[in-house]
Amino acid sequence: MSTPIERLVVLMLENRSFDHLLGFLKRENPKINGLTGNEANPPARDNRPDVQVSDAAGDIQDLDPGPWHDF
């Protein structure tokens, strides 16, 4: 039986989600199950507004110094 799938790529990235890296690709291709920009996460503490998604995420320079890694 043949299938139209030619390649399967698996990304395994430390502490990065699909939405963080590629979520806004939906703008380029509506078939992608990505972000619309209307999504939000609940706040970490009470009495704060929801945290709205954004495509303005910084790069690795925002993590200087980087978060502590430990077992």
N, C-alpha and C positions, 0 to 999 in steps of 0.2 A: 504494500500500500504506500503510495507516495504522499508527501506532505509539502505544502508551500513554504515551510520553515527551512531556511538554508543554514542559519547559524543561530546559536544560542550563546549569549554572553552573560556571564555571572559576575557582578561587581561585588567584591567583598572589601569594604572600606571601613576603617576604624571610626566609630562614632559619627558616621555620616549616613543620612537617610536618602532614599531616592528623592523625596520632596526637597530636601536641602540642596541637592546637587542638580537635579533635573526636573523638578516639579513644575517649573514655569515653561517647560517646552511645549505645554499645551497651547500656548500662544502661537507657536509655529505650526503645530500639527494638532488639530482638535481631536484626533483619534486617540491621542495619548491621555491616559487616565491620570491627569496631573492636577495642579492647583489652578483655581480661578482667581485667587486674590481675595476672596471673601471669607476664607477660613480663618479661624482663630483658636487659640488654646486658652484654657482657663488660667487665671493668674496663679502664681505660686503661693501667694498669701491672700487672705481675705481683704475685702474692701479695695481691691485694685482692679483696673479694667482688664478685659481680656487682652491677650497678646496676639495682635493681628499678624498674619503671615506677610512676608515682604520679600521682594527680590533684591533687596539692598544689603544682603549678607556680605560681610567682609571676607577677607582671605586669611591665610595663616598668620599674617602680621597682627591680626586682632588677638591672637593667643600668645602674647609675649609678656611674661613668661608663659609657657604652655602649662596646661593642667597637670597636676601630679599624677603619675602612674604608679600603682602599687598593687601587689597581690594581697 
